[in-house]
Amino acid sequence: MVAEKTLNQTLHVAKFAKKDEFYTQLSDIESELKYYENHFKNKVVFCNCDDPRNSNFFNYFAHNFEKLGLKKLITICYKNQERDLFGQDESEDAVFLEYTGDKNENKTPNAEKIGLTPLKGNGDFRSKESIDLLKQADIVVTNPPFSLFREYVEQLVKYKKKFLIIGNINAITYKEIFKLIKENKAWLGINMGRGISGFIVPDYYELYGTETRIDNLGNRIISPNNCLWLTNLDTFKRHEDIFLAKTYYGNEIEYPKFDNYDAINVNKTQDIPLDYEGVMGVPITFLHKYNPEQFELIKFRKGNDEKDLAVNGKCPYFRILIKNKRLPNFDTKR
């Protein structure tokens, strides 16, 4: 029984690890990165979760190296050094690549031709080899393992790096991530949800859900519609005010008070009242439109009793408590 239990645990861990193998499509990278081009001139970009032989992040930066004015591109990949029951190929060496542009203006840079350097370890982003490369970088851009997202972001903060990374929408419910957003040290990028069209998955992945497809190149694609870009690179979006059209006074019945916090519940970002001077609880998707000059973030999810915010005994899905910094210049208490 003990041996069987151990085997089951091993299988579970292996399966869980494989679920981090989601590869970003080039179209989604291009759709987001076009808003940040001014950040990259004379910078060292590090893609530390990317095999340069098949990474679309490598493809994007290598093909746009001169256009962006990059100083250097570094990519490194994790390779499991142990065979397991789910291994599709024999174990291979982890590698990294440093690219400083092509003086001949080659429009199709090839990782194999540029030259790959084998690593002593497995290329994990937490390894000494990877951290040594991270220290050289100005900006980190990649799709990190979702299961290690907290630890991954913690490392970026520790080494004071600029970053643009993909994560699950639920990542903004992590207290560590929300703290960064509240302190104006990180924010959401431009595209989110259906704005990220899907991820390429290995051949042995089950194509689950309704929005799956195989593209004209044979790539198997899953579209979870629940991902976002997280960054600390400035964007135009975080300086745009949310247009407010609704009012609280005269429509109080639409905005019930929470049981355990002196704040009103707002079910949709578009329903935020323009004339309410107190604290409001809004959906987490509010953060995609959040302008720190317009609103103040007060608290996430919990009431005064440190239990989930509730209205008439029922808890709406995670709420963020906010306050409007730009009340209209008229008496709201009429």
Helices and strands as residue ranges (DSSP letters): H 2-18, E 23-24, H 26-33, G 37-39, E 44-47, H 56-63, H 65-68, E 72-76, E 95-99, H 111-114, E 117-118, H 128-134, E 139-142, G 146-148, H 149-158, E 162-168, G 169-173, H 175-182, E 187-192, G 193-195, E 199-201, E 212-214, E 220-222, E 227-231, G 237-239, G 252-254, E 263-265, G 269-271, E 279-283, G 284-288, E 295-300, E 319-324
